[in-house]
Amino acid sequence: MFRKVLAIFSLWLVVTLYESCCEKLPYYVYDRIEVMPEGTQLQSSDSLVMVIFPIILDYVAVGKFGVTESYALSCEFGYLGPKYSVEEIIITSLQDFNEDYRAGDIMNDLFMVEHHEGQIYSYTPPKRNPLNQLEDKRNFIASKIWMKEVPNHSNPIAFHVYVRDVKGNEYEAATSPITWN
């Protein structure tokens, strides 16, 4: 019995390693996100630009031979983005933004997402879509997020980003305080 279990495990390991390192790995999964603004001291007319980075990446292949997910040992591809599509995105501010957007209010309608369709290194210009109208929310991760408005004051504001994927994984991160002078 032990030999059969060992043989099955060995076969599973060989198939997993084959799928992980002998093919291009089109997707990645991540453990957390980080919000990186392009600057924290902005001019009064500057738009906030930030990127939502996936942290602690594992590159994965589409499963074959009954294996649902294979992890790479040292391969780095992930050219199709995250394996699990983003289902929900909520951006809020931790302080009052203006009279219409108080601390904790959902601010998604103030943001645009800039992303490339297809290969990143192609010569097609990036597209900007309103965050609320983003069809493939997978494009949200690792894309530039542009804010369409600026606050009506110069008090520091930190932004909070909440992301939930189709598998139910939840990720949260916040910016450092940002000031418009």
Z-matrix of the N, CA and C atoms (Angstrom, degrees):
N
C 1 1.459
C 2 1.533 1 110.54
N 3 1.344 2 115.82 1 -42.81
C 4 1.458 3 120.25 2 179.89
C 5 1.523 4 110.84 3 -60.97
N 6 1.342 5 117.27 4 -39.03
C 7 1.464 6 120.90 5 179.07
C 8 1.529 7 111.51 6 -64.02
N 9 1.324 8 116.99 7 -39.28
C 10 1.468 9 120.48 8 179.62
C 11 1.521 10 110.34 9 -65.14
N 12 1.331 11 116.25 10 -44.11
C 13 1.469 12 120.23 11 178.81
C 14 1.519 13 109.65 12 -63.38
N 15 1.310 14 117.63 13 -43.73
C 16 1.463 15 122.08 14 178.54
C 17 1.526 16 111.02 15 -62.90
N 18 1.333 17 117.83 16 -40.96
C 19 1.469 18 121.74 17 178.95
C 20 1.529 19 110.59 18 -65.51
N 21 1.317 20 117.62 19 -42.82
C 22 1.467 21 121.03 20 179.41
C 23 1.522 22 110.00 21 -65.46
N 24 1.322 23 116.85 22 -44.17
C 25 1.464 24 120.26 23 178.04
C 26 1.522 25 110.85 24 -62.42
N 27 1.323 26 117.90 25 -42.42
C 28 1.467 27 121.69 26 179.35
C 29 1.522 28 110.63 27 -62.75
N 30 1.323 29 117.70 28 -42.75
C 31 1.458 30 121.32 29 177.87
C 32 1.525 31 110.44 30 -62.95
N 33 1.334 32 116.38 31 -44.54
C 34 1.475 33 119.89 32 178.15
C 35 1.525 34 110.34 33 -60.40
N 36 1.340 35 117.75 34 -42.11
C 37 1.455 36 121.84 35 -179.87
C 38 1.525 37 111.18 36 -64.37
N 39 1.314 38 118.21 37 -42.62
C 40 1.469 39 121.78 38 179.20
C 41 1.526 40 110.08 39 -64.20
N 42 1.332 41 118.25 40 -44.58
C 43 1.464 42 121.65 41 179.21
C 44 1.524 43 110.40 42 -63.59
N 45 1.324 44 116.81 43 -42.80
C 46 1.461 45 121.17 44 179.48
C 47 1.516 46 111.08 45 -62.64
N 48 1.325 47 117.56 46 -46.21
C 49 1.467 48 120.59 47 178.95
C 50 1.519 49 110.85 48 -65.03
N 51 1.326 50 117.30 49 -38.47
C 52 1.464 51 120.16 50 177.77
C 53 1.523 52 110.44 51 -62.09
N 54 1.326 53 116.27 52 -48.57
C 55 1.461 54 119.56 53 -179.22
C 56 1.517 55 111.56 54 -65.64
N 57 1.319 56 118.11 55 -31.39
C 58 1.452 57 121.51 56 -176.31
C 59 1.517 58 113.32 57 -78.36
N 60 1.303 59 118.47 58 -39.30
C 61 1.458 60 119.51 59 -171.37
C 62 1.521 61 114.37 60 -115.35
N 63 1.293 62 118.26 61 -8.98
C 64 1.458 63 119.37 62 -178.67
C 65 1.518 64 111.85 63 -100.17
N 66 1.292 65 118.48 64 -0.69
C 67 1.454 66 122.77 65 177.83
C 68 1.523 67 108.54 66 -127.38
N 69 1.328 68 115.02 67 161.74
C 70 1.462 69 117.78 68 168.75
C 71 1.524 70 107.14 69 -70.78
N 72 1.302 71 116.33 70 136.96
C 73 1.460 72 120.59 71 -178.03
C 74 1.520 73 108.74 72 -97.20
N 75 1.305 74 117.52 73 110.62
C 76 1.456 75 120.02 74 -170.28
C 77 1.525 76 115.66 75 -80.48
N 78 1.308 77 119.22 76 -16.69
C 79 1.462 78 120.57 77 -173.20
C 80 1.518 79 111.51 78 -126.89
N 81 1.329 80 115.08 79 166.65
C 82 1.455 81 120.34 80 170.12
C 83 1.514 82 108.72 81 -136.79
N 84 1.318 83 115.41 82 155.67
C 85 1.461 84 123.09 83 171.24
C 86 1.523 85 105.64 84 -120.15
N 87 1.315 86 116.82 85 158.05
C 88 1.456 87 120.47 86 -175.62
C 89 1.520 88 109.93 87 -140.81
N 90 1.337 89 114.71 88 160.88
C 91 1.458 90 120.95 89 -176.78
C 92 1.524 91 113.35 90 -97.19
N 93 1.333 92 116.75 91 -29.59
C 94 1.464 93 120.69 92 -179.10
C 95 1.524 94 108.62 93 -157.74
N 96 1.329 95 115.42 94 173.57
C 97 1.460 96 120.50 95 177.27
C 98 1.523 97 109.14 96 -123.35
N 99 1.318 98 114.16 97 159.82
C 100 1.454 99 120.72 98 174.81
C 101 1.525 100 107.36 99 -135.27
N 102 1.327 101 116.33 100 138.16
C 103 1.465 102 121.51 101 179.37
C 104 1.522 103 107.69 102 -100.12
N 105 1.325 104 115.80 103 121.07
C 106 1.456 105 121.04 104 -177.42
C 107 1.535 106 109.66 105 -118.54
N 108 1.347 107 118.06 106 103.32
C 109 1.471 108 119.33 107 174.60
C 110 1.520 109 109.78 108 -75.18
N 111 1.345 110 116.58 109 150.59
C 112 1.463 111 120.22 110 178.27
C 113 1.521 112 111.91 111 -72.23
N 114 1.304 113 117.51 112 -16.94
C 115 1.457 114 121.54 113 176.49
C 116 1.515 115 109.88 114 -165.97
N 117 1.335 116 116.05 115 155.04
C 118 1.458 117 119.93 116 178.14
C 119 1.521 118 111.73 117 -111.45
N 120 1.330 119 118.12 118 -12.81
C 121 1.470 120 123.42 119 175.38
C 122 1.524 121 107.36 120 -116.42
N 123 1.324 122 116.67 121 98.23
C 124 1.464 123 121.53 122 -175.91
C 125 1.520 124 110.93 123 -106.45
N 126 1.309 125 115.00 124 154.63
C 127 1.463 126 120.38 125 172.80
C 128 1.527 127 108.49 126 -74.36
N 129 1.311 128 116.96 127 159.59
C 130 1.465 129 121.04 128 -174.27
C 131 1.527 130 113.04 129 -61.09
N 132 1.328 131 118.04 130 -22.61
C 133 1.464 132 120.18 131 -179.72
C 134 1.528 133 112.99 132 -102.74
N 135 1.342 134 117.96 133 -1.88
C 136 1.468 135 121.32 134 -177.31
C 137 1.522 136 111.38 135 -77.26
N 138 1.330 137 114.10 136 143.32
C 139 1.454 138 120.43 137 174.79
C 140 1.525 139 109.49 138 -86.75
N 141 1.308 140 116.32 139 140.99
C 142 1.460 141 120.91 140 173.94
C 143 1.525 142 108.02 141 -71.99
N 144 1.323 143 116.38 142 129.45
C 145 1.464 144 122.35 143 175.63
C 146 1.524 145 106.58 144 -124.69
N 147 1.310 146 115.98 145 128.39
C 148 1.464 147 119.74 146 179.15
C 149 1.520 148 109.25 147 -141.98
N 150 1.318 149 115.36 148 162.27
C 151 1.458 150 122.39 149 178.73
C 152 1.521 151 107.97 150 -126.53
N 153 1.328 152 115.75 151 138.33
C 154 1.452 153 121.91 152 175.96
C 155 1.532 154 106.58 153 -97.18
N 156 1.330 155 116.76 154 107.41
C 157 1.460 156 121.45 155 -177.31
C 158 1.518 157 110.99 156 -95.40
N 159 1.340 158 117.09 157 133.97
C 160 1.462 159 119.33 158 170.08
C 161 1.527 160 108.34 159 -78.23
N 162 1.324 161 117.03 160 138.57
C 163 1.460 162 122.28 161 -177.27
C 164 1.532 163 109.53 162 -117.73
N 165 1.316 164 116.43 163 146.83
C 166 1.461 165 125.30 164 -177.70
C 167 1.527 166 109.36 165 58.39
N 168 1.317 167 114.53 166 73.64
C 169 1.457 168 121.74 167 -177.41
C 170 1.514 169 112.33 168 -82.64
N 171 1.322 170 114.85 169 143.43
C 172 1.455 171 122.72 170 166.01
C 173 1.518 172 105.53 171 -125.02
N 174 1.314 173 116.59 172 131.59
C 175 1.463 174 120.96 173 -179.51
C 176 1.516 175 108.29 174 -92.41
N 177 1.322 176 116.47 175 136.88
C 178 1.459 177 120.57 176 -173.09
C 179 1.512 178 111.02 177 -131.86
N 180 1.325 179 114.48 178 153.88
C 181 1.455 180 122.43 179 176.22
C 182 1.517 181 108.44 180 -106.73
N 183 1.307 182 115.18 181 161.35
C 184 1.447 183 120.00 182 172.80
C 185 1.518 184 106.38 183 -73.97
N 186 1.316 185 116.88 184 131.84
C 187 1.457 186 119.91 185 -175.28
C 188 1.517 187 113.47 186 -68.90
N 189 1.323 188 115.61 187 145.68
C 190 1.462 189 123.74 188 173.89
C 191 1.518 190 107.22 189 -135.07
N 192 1.286 191 116.66 190 167.57
C 193 1.455 192 122.17 191 175.78
C 194 1.525 193 111.91 192 56.39
N 195 1.336 194 117.46 193 33.85
C 196 1.451 195 120.49 194 177.37
C 197 1.515 196 114.87 195 83.86
N 198 1.316 197 117.83 196 -3.54
C 199 1.456 198 120.91 197 176.90
C 200 1.522 199 106.90 198 -91.02
N 201 1.308 200 117.66 199 121.95
C 202 1.463 201 120.35 200 -172.93
C 203 1.514 202 113.51 201 -80.82
N 204 1.312 203 118.32 202 -24.29
C 205 1.454 204 120.34 203 -177.18
C 206 1.518 205 108.41 204 -158.59
N 207 1.330 206 116.18 205 130.18
C 208 1.453 207 120.16 206 179.58
C 209 1.511 208 109.20 207 -119.58
N 210 1.315 209 117.16 208 136.88
C 211 1.460 210 121.93 209 -179.04
C 212 1.520 211 110.01 210 -102.93
N 213 1.311 212 115.72 211 142.02
C 214 1.457 213 120.60 212 179.72
C 215 1.517 214 110.75 213 -82.37
N 216 1.304 215 115.47 214 152.30
C 217 1.454 216 120.03 215 176.42
C 218 1.525 217 110.89 216 -87.41
N 219 1.331 218 116.93 217 -46.32
C 220 1.460 219 118.90 218 -178.48
C 221 1.522 220 112.58 219 -144.48
N 222 1.304 221 118.15 220 11.78
C 223 1.464 222 121.04 221 -178.32
C 224 1.522 223 109.66 222 -83.31
N 225 1.320 224 116.68 223 149.26
C 226 1.463 225 120.54 224 178.42
C 227 1.511 226 109.74 225 -135.07
N 228 1.304 227 115.87 226 100.30
C 229 1.458 228 119.92 227 177.25
C 230 1.525 229 108.55 228 -127.91
N 231 1.306 230 117.97 229 -97.48
C 232 1.452 231 121.64 230 177.56
C 233 1.507 232 113.77 231 68.96
N 234 1.329 233 117.97 232 29.16
C 235 1.457 234 121.88 233 -174.30
C 236 1.524 235 114.21 234 -67.77
N 237 1.324 236 118.98 235 -17.30
C 238 1.467 237 120.81 236 177.46
C 239 1.524 238 112.47 237 -94.75
N 240 1.326 239 117.36 238 2.04
C 241 1.459 240 120.53 239 176.16
C 242 1.509 241 112.39 240 92.72
N 243 1.339 242 116.03 241 -161.11
C 244 1.461 243 119.83 242 -177.28
C 245 1.522 244 112.11 243 -67.04
N 246 1.309 245 115.98 244 143.56
C 247 1.470 246 120.91 245 -179.92
C 248 1.526 247 111.14 246 -65.30
N 249 1.328 248 116.53 247 -40.03
C 250 1.464 249 120.07 248 -178.06
C 251 1.516 250 108.89 249 -103.17
N 252 1.293 251 115.56 250 119.46
C 253 1.451 252 121.21 251 -177.60
C 254 1.524 253 111.44 252 -63.82
N 255 1.313 254 115.27 253 146.23
C 256 1.456 255 121.34 254 177.34
C 257 1.530 256 108.27 255 -73.31
N 258 1.307 257 116.32 256 131.26
C 259 1.461 258 120.92 257 -178.12
C 260 1.534 259 111.75 258 -102.11
N 261 1.331 260 115.90 259 -35.09
C 262 1.465 261 119.46 260 -177.34
C 263 1.519 262 110.02 261 -140.57
N 264 1.335 263 115.14 262 137.64
C 265 1.461 264 122.70 263 177.48
C 266 1.519 265 107.22 264 -131.22
N 267 1.327 266 116.59 265 131.09
C 268 1.464 267 120.37 266 175.65
C 269 1.527 268 107.75 267 -134.14
N 270 1.322 269 116.19 268 123.46
C 271 1.457 270 121.44 269 174.99
C 272 1.519 271 107.82 270 -114.34
N 273 1.322 272 115.94 271 127.41
C 274 1.464 273 121.88 272 178.03
C 275 1.523 274 108.29 273 -130.80
N 276 1.326 275 115.65 274 166.78
C 277 1.467 276 118.95 275 172.15
C 278 1.523 277 107.55 276 -109.81
N 279 1.308 278 115.57 277 149.76
C 280 1.458 279 120.04 278 -179.11
C 281 1.528 280 112.22 279 -86.93
N 282 1.360 281 115.99 280 -9.08
C 283 1.459 282 122.26 281 175.37
C 284 1.532 283 107.49 282 -130.48
N 285 1.319 284 116.82 283 166.85
C 286 1.467 285 120.26 284 177.27
C 287 1.520 286 109.56 285 -61.49
N 288 1.342 287 116.19 286 133.61
C 289 1.457 288 122.24 287 178.17
C 290 1.532 289 109.75 288 -92.70
N 291 1.323 290 116.31 289 -49.85
C 292 1.467 291 123.55 290 173.34
C 293 1.534 292 107.69 291 -160.07
N 294 1.319 293 117.53 292 -167.50
C 295 1.469 294 120.22 293 -177.44
C 296 1.523 295 111.97 294 -65.98
N 297 1.335 296 117.06 295 -29.11
C 298 1.462 297 120.95 296 -178.23
C 299 1.528 298 113.36 297 -85.03
N 300 1.313 299 117.16 298 -25.71
C 301 1.464 300 122.11 299 -176.93
C 302 1.525 301 109.86 300 -125.63
N 303 1.315 302 114.78 301 98.26
C 304 1.460 303 121.50 302 178.60
C 305 1.525 304 109.75 303 -87.80
N 306 1.306 305 116.95 304 168.71
C 307 1.470 306 121.41 305 178.27
C 308 1.527 307 109.91 306 -53.44
N 309 1.329 308 116.45 307 129.19
C 310 1.459 309 121.84 308 178.44
C 311 1.515 310 114.93 309 90.98
N 312 1.334 311 118.42 310 -12.77
C 313 1.463 312 120.67 311 178.29
C 314 1.533 313 110.23 312 -70.92
N 315 1.327 314 116.92 313 145.18
C 316 1.457 315 121.54 314 176.42
C 317 1.525 316 108.79 315 -71.12
N 318 1.333 317 115.93 316 128.93
C 319 1.466 318 121.99 317 -174.26
C 320 1.534 319 112.44 318 -115.62
N 321 1.318 320 118.73 319 17.23
C 322 1.464 321 121.64 320 -174.43
C 323 1.521 322 113.40 321 -53.90
N 324 1.330 323 117.85 322 -34.81
C 325 1.471 324 119.45 323 -176.91
C 326 1.527 325 112.89 324 -70.14
N 327 1.334 326 118.78 325 -8.29
C 328 1.458 327 121.99 326 177.51
C 329 1.529 328 113.07 327 -92.23
N 330 1.332 329 117.99 328 0.03
C 331 1.462 330 121.02 329 -173.78
C 332 1.523 331 112.69 330 -117.62
N 333 1.333 332 114.10 331 144.75
C 334 1.469 333 123.64 332 173.40
C 335 1.522 334 107.27 333 -115.16
N 336 1.330 335 116.62 334 148.12
C 337 1.456 336 121.98 335 177.72
C 338 1.518 337 108.16 336 -112.89
N 339 1.326 338 115.97 337 124.95
C 340 1.462 339 121.72 338 177.75
C 341 1.521 340 108.32 339 -102.83
N 342 1.318 341 115.76 340 122.65
C 343 1.466 342 118.68 341 -179.52
C 344 1.521 343 110.40 342 -146.56
N 345 1.318 344 114.53 343 160.74
C 346 1.462 345 121.72 344 177.00
C 347 1.514 346 107.85 345 -98.98
N 348 1.310 347 116.42 346 141.11
C 349 1.457 348 120.06 347 173.33
C 350 1.508 349 107.95 348 -97.49
N 351 1.312 350 117.52 349 136.01
C 352 1.460 351 121.17 350 -177.66
C 353 1.512 352 110.56 351 78.67
N 354 1.308 353 116.36 352 -148.19
C 355 1.456 354 121.92 353 -177.90
C 356 1.526 355 110.57 354 -67.57
N 357 1.307 356 118.15 355 134.52
C 358 1.464 357 122.90 356 -179.96
C 359 1.521 358 111.02 357 -63.07
N 360 1.317 359 117.19 358 -33.71
C 361 1.453 360 120.35 359 -174.26
C 362 1.528 361 113.31 360 -87.22
N 363 1.321 362 117.64 361 7.67
C 364 1.466 363 119.26 362 175.76
C 365 1.526 364 108.65 363 -74.38
N 366 1.301 365 116.66 364 168.07
C 367 1.455 366 120.62 365 -176.37
C 368 1.522 367 113.13 366 -92.59
N 369 1.307 368 117.47 367 14.74
C 370 1.456 369 119.54 368 176.66
C 371 1.528 370 108.86 369 -80.36
N 372 1.331 371 117.01 370 136.87
C 373 1.466 372 118.47 371 -179.44
C 374 1.531 373 110.64 372 -68.77
N 375 1.321 374 116.77 373 154.12
C 376 1.467 375 119.09 374 178.56
C 377 1.520 376 110.64 375 -69.23
N 378 1.319 377 115.27 376 154.56
C 379 1.460 378 121.25 377 177.69
C 380 1.517 379 108.57 378 -102.94
N 381 1.328 380 115.94 379 145.37
C 382 1.471 381 121.09 380 173.89
C 383 1.519 382 107.93 381 -114.81
N 384 1.315 383 114.54 382 123.43
C 385 1.458 384 121.11 383 177.98
C 386 1.517 385 108.95 384 -124.15
N 387 1.330 386 117.56 385 145.57
C 388 1.464 387 119.49 386 173.64
C 389 1.529 388 109.82 387 -59.60
N 390 1.308 389 116.39 388 138.12
C 391 1.461 390 121.22 389 -179.08
C 392 1.520 391 111.29 390 -55.04
N 393 1.321 392 118.30 391 -41.42
C 394 1.470 393 121.09 392 -178.68
C 395 1.521 394 112.92 393 -68.21
N 396 1.335 395 118.20 394 -17.38
C 397 1.466 396 121.27 395 -177.92
C 398 1.525 397 112.24 396 -110.42
N 399 1.297 398 117.63 397 13.88
C 400 1.455 399 121.78 398 -178.00
C 401 1.523 400 108.91 399 -70.76
N 402 1.339 401 116.34 400 116.23
C 403 1.462 402 120.04 401 -177.39
C 404 1.526 403 111.63 402 -73.33
N 405 1.320 404 117.08 403 -52.30
C 406 1.459 405 120.69 404 178.43
C 407 1.520 406 107.83 405 -100.66
N 408 1.309 407 116.37 406 96.24
C 409 1.459 408 120.68 407 -175.72
C 410 1.523 409 112.12 408 -68.53
N 411 1.326 410 116.89 409 -8.72
C 412 1.461 411 120.30 410 174.50
C 413 1.527 412 109.08 411 -58.18
N 414 1.351 413 117.16 412 -30.41
C 415 1.461 414 122.12 413 -179.43
C 416 1.527 415 113.19 414 -67.14
N 417 1.317 416 117.51 415 -12.22
C 418 1.461 417 120.62 416 -178.12
C 419 1.528 418 111.93 417 -68.37
N 420 1.307 419 116.98 418 -39.09
C 421 1.463 420 121.41 419 -177.77
C 422 1.527 421 108.88 420 -72.26
N 423 1.316 422 116.32 421 130.10
C 424 1.471 423 125.18 422 178.25
C 425 1.528 424 113.00 423 68.60
N 426 1.317 425 118.44 424 18.33
C 427 1.457 426 122.10 425 175.54
C 428 1.519 427 109.89 426 -105.84
N 429 1.329 428 115.90 427 159.14
C 430 1.465 429 119.22 428 175.42
C 431 1.523 430 109.25 429 -76.94
N 432 1.324 431 115.25 430 135.87
C 433 1.457 432 122.62 431 178.38
C 434 1.527 433 106.56 432 -112.34
N 435 1.319 434 116.91 433 120.63
C 436 1.469 435 122.82 434 -177.72
C 437 1.514 436 109.72 435 -107.28
N 438 1.315 437 116.99 436 134.47
C 439 1.459 438 121.70 437 175.75
C 440 1.528 439 108.50 438 -92.97
N 441 1.332 440 115.93 439 132.65
C 442 1.461 441 120.86 440 -175.63
C 443 1.522 442 113.70 441 -83.34
N 444 1.319 443 118.53 442 -15.11
C 445 1.461 444 122.07 443 -177.59
C 446 1.520 445 110.22 444 -130.60
N 447 1.305 446 114.82 445 167.16
C 448 1.471 447 120.99 446 173.04
C 449 1.532 448 106.79 447 -120.75
N 450 1.331 449 117.10 448 154.70
C 451 1.467 450 118.49 449 179.98
C 452 1.530 451 110.91 450 -69.23
N 453 1.325 452 115.86 451 163.20
C 454 1.468 453 120.49 452 179.85
C 455 1.531 454 111.75 453 -94.48
N 456 1.327 455 116.91 454 20.86
C 457 1.467 456 122.02 455 178.55
C 458 1.522 457 108.71 456 -148.80
N 459 1.313 458 116.68 457 172.54
C 460 1.471 459 120.67 458 -178.77
C 461 1.526 460 112.77 459 -109.47
N 462 1.316 461 117.68 460 15.26
C 463 1.463 462 120.73 461 177.87
C 464 1.532 463 110.09 462 -71.87
N 465 1.319 464 118.68 463 144.49
C 466 1.468 465 120.73 464 178.56
C 467 1.532 466 111.43 465 -61.57
N 468 1.334 467 115.00 466 140.69
C 469 1.462 468 121.36 467 179.65
C 470 1.522 469 108.36 468 -132.13
N 471 1.316 470 117.25 469 130.20
C 472 1.460 471 122.71 470 173.15
C 473 1.526 472 108.15 471 -105.87
N 474 1.323 473 116.02 472 141.66
C 475 1.461 474 121.27 473 -179.51
C 476 1.513 475 109.87 474 -109.65
N 477 1.329 476 115.82 475 142.79
C 478 1.456 477 123.53 476 -179.29
C 479 1.526 478 108.04 477 -114.34
N 480 1.332 479 116.53 478 133.37
C 481 1.462 480 122.03 479 179.60
C 482 1.522 481 108.60 480 -119.53
N 483 1.327 482 115.56 481 129.14
C 484 1.458 483 123.04 482 176.74
C 485 1.528 484 107.24 483 -118.78
N 486 1.333 485 116.70 484 131.24
C 487 1.465 486 122.44 485 179.46
C 488 1.523 487 108.27 486 -131.68
N 489 1.341 488 115.68 487 135.02
C 490 1.471 489 121.16 488 174.17
C 491 1.515 490 107.13 489 -128.25
N 492 1.344 491 116.92 490 132.18
C 493 1.460 492 119.54 491 179.91
C 494 1.523 493 110.68 492 -97.13
N 495 1.337 494 116.54 493 175.80
C 496 1.459 495 121.12 494 -175.89
C 497 1.522 496 112.42 495 -66.81
N 498 1.300 497 117.51 496 -17.94
C 499 1.461 498 120.94 497 178.17
C 500 1.533 499 111.82 498 -86.12
N 501 1.354 500 116.64 499 -5.12
C 502 1.458 501 121.13 500 179.10
C 503 1.512 502 114.24 501 93.85
N 504 1.327 503 118.27 502 0.50
C 505 1.462 504 120.76 503 176.71
C 506 1.516 505 109.52 504 -69.45
N 507 1.323 506 116.75 505 136.72
C 508 1.463 507 121.93 506 -179.59
C 509 1.521 508 109.76 507 -116.03
N 510 1.334 509 115.17 508 138.03
C 511 1.458 510 121.81 509 -178.92
C 512 1.521 511 108.33 510 -132.36
N 513 1.326 512 117.10 511 139.31
C 514 1.457 513 121.81 512 178.84
C 515 1.517 514 109.78 513 -138.49
N 516 1.333 515 114.60 514 145.80
C 517 1.461 516 120.69 515 176.23
C 518 1.530 517 107.97 516 -157.79
N 519 1.324 518 115.57 517 160.75
C 520 1.465 519 120.52 518 179.45
C 521 1.538 520 109.19 519 -135.73
N 522 1.322 521 115.25 520 153.06
C 523 1.462 522 120.48 521 175.67
C 524 1.522 523 109.28 522 -82.55
N 525 1.294 524 115.19 523 163.90
C 526 1.466 525 118.90 524 166.68
C 527 1.527 526 106.27 525 -73.75
N 528 1.323 527 119.45 526 163.24
C 529 1.468 528 120.45 527 -178.87
C 530 1.540 529 111.88 528 -59.72
N 531 1.324 530 114.65 529 136.38
C 532 1.466 531 122.56 530 -178.50
C 533 1.518 532 107.97 531 -115.34
N 534 1.329 533 115.86 532 136.10
C 535 1.474 534 121.23 533 -178.01
C 536 1.522 535 109.83 534 -122.84
N 537 1.324 536 115.69 535 134.78
C 538 1.466 537 122.15 536 171.88
C 539 1.514 538 106.89 537 -102.82
N 540 1.345 539 118.25 538 120.85
C 541 1.472 540 122.70 539 -179.31
C 542 1.513 541 110.65 540 -96.74
